Every structure is written in structure tokens, then in C-alpha cells.
Amino acid sequence: MVLLDATTGGYNRHRGWDESSRQAVDVVPIDADQDEALDDDPLTYMKYAQTLAAHSREARIAAEYLVQALSDLVLDAWSAELIFATHHHDLGKAHPIFQGTLQGLPLNAAPQTPWLAKSTRGGTHSRPHFRHELASALALLHMGASDLTVYLAACHHGKVRLSIRALPGETKPDILDKKYARGIWDGDALPAADLGDGVVIPEMTLDLEPMLLGTGIDGSCSWLERMIRLRDTLGVFRLAYLESLIRAADVRASRYPKEVLQCVIR
């Protein structure tokens, strides 16, 4: 959210930021009741249930549409990474903690495939502050994706960006000094996941080494170093623009689903 004088222009309601516009900008009222907390996922718990494969595919299609519609707004250099990130943005929902919540399972119960991306259930995660998008980003990092792709997957709910950190109240691992952040524990197994259209990601182990400052034991850069370098290379406005597009694609796919499950998840 950016707070500016609405009378100074600089924004076009159809195209977004536009330094040539001198028209007053419509004032958007702040509704405190709709302010998302650190753990909110309003577009995950819906009036319908949907598989991870269906939502991932539909989000990617929405991203492709946006890229085509905005082709004159200098997207060519990043469009492929945006589309790829959108297709993989919810990969972390395959995590057993998230599936346990969506499927309404007790702690330590094994979730059943197919993995869900949307559920009619509410509820809280068995690990407080769990963020599926951090699991998505760590998985993409493990897969060798670009820093931009990793960032876009991490930021699509606006809760994980330049740094990875644990929050007060998180469940700590039983093993002393085991790294943890946002409900992810170092060494967590992320099961294989079908993301639709033949994209199947094999099982992998999540590594939280990047959350530490300095160079990793394998010589790799930390998360903070990667993200600050990305920010400084693209600039904050380009990065925010791309973030808004993956968010828009996710919202469109969530609000206008094409393929949903007929059964009600209880």
C-alpha cells in the first residue's frame, strides 16, 4: 500500500502508474476489518474445493492472459519467469502441514492425494504461522530457479519478501538448533506434486540454510543477499509491478475457477 496525495496525479486507473497523468486519483478508503493478518489466506478457504493441479494450471493461464494483454508495457524480459513462477506458486501447498489443514486431518495423520489447493474447510495449521509460499520458494530454489522466480513465488501473499525469519509463537523443532521459520522446519519433506498440464515435481527436502546470513556451507548466497541483489537490479517499481501481476493471476484463478471438485471436503 502506497500513501500519496490523491490530487497530484501520476496514476491512471486503467494502466496503473503513469507519470504523465495529471488527473486526481480516486481515494481508496482503508477498511480495518479487511486487513490481512500474518496468517490469513482468504483465497484458500473458499466455497469450493479444488486440486492443486487445477488451480496451478488456471493461475498460469491467467498469467499468460495478463502478459498478452500487457505486452506493450515492457514485460518481454520477465514474462517467462512470471508465467513459470505463477504455475509453481502454490507448490508448497503439497506440504503435509497444509494438506492436513485443508483435508481436516488430525496431527500426524497422512494426507490423501490428490493434493488440494482450495478447501471448503477453515481451520488453523498445526504449526502456527505456517506459510505455504515459503515452502514453494524454497522448493524452487532447490530446483535451480532464478532469483526472480523464487521471489515471485514467495511474495504472492505479501508476507515473505526480502527476509526469512521465525515469528513469536512458532512451534519449535524437538532437535536443538534445527532451523525453522514460518512453520517450515529444516529438512521437511515436500511430497511429489502434480501441478497440471504434465508438470510433476518430484519429492524433495526443504533446506533453510539460505535464511542464515553470509555464504552457505556450499558457497551459495543467502536469501537476503539474493533478494537485495534482485531488488537493486530490477528496481523496486519493476519488482512491485511483477509482484502485482502474479497476485492478480492468483486472484483471478481463485475467484473464477473452471475445474472444481464436486464433493464437499468435510
ABEGO torsion letter per residue (X at the ends): XBBBBAAAEGBBAAAEBBAABABBBBBBBBBAAABBBAABBAAABBABBBBAAAAAAAAAAAAAAAAAAAAAAGAAAAAAAAAAAAAAAAAAAABAAAAAAAAGBBBGBBBBOBBBABBABBEBBABBGBBAAAAAAAAAAAAGBBAAAAAAAAAAAGABBABBBBBBGBBBBABBGBBBBGGBBBGBBBBBBBAEGGBBBBBBBBBAAAABBEBBAAGBBBAAAAAAAAAAAAEAAAAAAAAAAAAAAAAAAAABBABBBABBBX
